[in-house]
Amino acid sequence: MQVVSGGIEEQTTQSLKNLKAVVEASGSSLSQVAKTTVFLKDMNDFVSMNKIYAEFFGDHKPARSAVEVARLPKDVLVEIECIAVASA
């Protein structure tokens, strides 16, 4: 895993691209995401992260939790996980 250079905007964008790839590889889609959890190194980055997050999901608004954590793997600024509904 390589960390993208830049700040919270670049890392949020990459995290969401990675999330989309995993969701689609499982046969689901972003419109089927029911909940996300956003882990932030610094809660002061919430507004910047939220702008990109809102653009990424568009009109679909999955439930979301956002928490500040002491440290993330590879010292990234943001990590995003989700629960998505899979087609039967």
C-alpha positions as CSV (number, residue, x, y, z in Angstrom):
1,M,0.0,0.0,0.0
2,Q,1.3,3.4,-1.0
3,V,0.1,6.6,0.7
4,V,-0.8,9.4,-1.7
5,S,1.1,12.6,-1.2
6,G,-0.8,15.7,-0.1
7,G,-3.2,16.5,2.6
8,I,-6.6,15.5,3.8
9,E,-8.3,16.2,0.5
10,E,-6.0,14.0,-1.5
11,Q,-6.2,11.2,1.1
12,T,-10.0,11.4,1.3
13,T,-10.3,11.2,-2.4
14,Q,-8.0,8.1,-2.6
15,S,-9.7,6.4,0.3
16,L,-13.1,6.8,-1.4
17,K,-11.7,5.6,-4.7
18,N,-10.4,2.5,-2.9
19,L,-13.7,2.0,-1.1
20,K,-15.6,2.2,-4.4
21,A,-13.3,-0.3,-6.0
22,V,-13.8,-2.8,-3.2
23,V,-17.5,-2.4,-3.1
24,E,-17.8,-2.8,-6.9
25,A,-15.5,-5.8,-6.9
26,S,-17.9,-7.5,-4.4
27,G,-20.8,-7.0,-6.9
28,S,-22.4,-4.1,-5.1
29,S,-22.3,-0.3,-5.8
30,L,-22.0,3.0,-3.9
31,S,-25.7,3.4,-4.0
32,Q,-26.0,0.2,-1.9
33,V,-23.7,1.5,0.9
34,A,-25.8,1.5,4.1
35,K,-23.2,2.9,6.5
36,T,-19.7,4.4,6.6
37,T,-17.3,5.0,9.4
38,V,-14.7,7.7,8.9
39,F,-11.6,7.7,11.1
40,L,-9.8,11.0,11.2
41,K,-6.4,11.8,12.6
42,D,-7.6,15.3,13.4
43,M,-11.3,16.2,13.7
44,N,-10.4,19.7,12.5
45,D,-10.1,18.1,9.0
46,F,-13.8,17.1,9.1
47,V,-15.1,20.0,6.9
48,S,-12.5,19.3,4.2
49,M,-13.2,15.6,4.3
50,N,-16.9,16.1,4.3
51,K,-16.9,18.3,1.2
52,I,-15.2,15.5,-0.8
53,Y,-17.3,12.8,0.8
54,A,-20.5,14.7,-0.1
55,E,-19.3,15.1,-3.7
56,F,-18.4,11.4,-3.9
57,F,-21.7,10.1,-2.7
58,G,-23.9,12.7,-4.3
59,D,-27.6,12.3,-3.5
60,H,-27.0,9.0,-1.7
61,K,-26.6,9.7,2.0
62,P,-25.6,6.5,3.9
63,A,-25.6,6.6,7.7
64,R,-22.2,7.8,8.9
65,S,-20.0,7.9,12.0
66,A,-16.9,10.1,12.2
67,V,-14.4,9.7,15.0
68,E,-11.0,11.1,15.8
69,V,-8.3,8.6,16.5
70,A,-4.8,8.8,17.9
71,R,-3.1,7.1,15.0
72,L,-3.9,5.3,11.8
73,P,-1.8,2.7,9.9
74,K,1.1,4.3,7.9
75,D,0.2,7.6,9.7
76,V,-2.5,8.5,7.2
77,L,-4.9,11.3,7.9
78,V,-8.1,9.5,7.1
79,E,-9.5,5.9,6.7
80,I,-13.0,5.1,5.6
81,E,-14.8,1.8,6.0
82,C,-18.3,0.9,4.9
83,I,-21.1,-1.7,5.0
84,A,-22.8,-2.2,1.7
85,V,-25.8,-4.4,0.7
86,A,-24.8,-7.1,-1.8
87,S,-27.1,-8.4,-4.5
88,A,-28.4,-11.9,-4.0
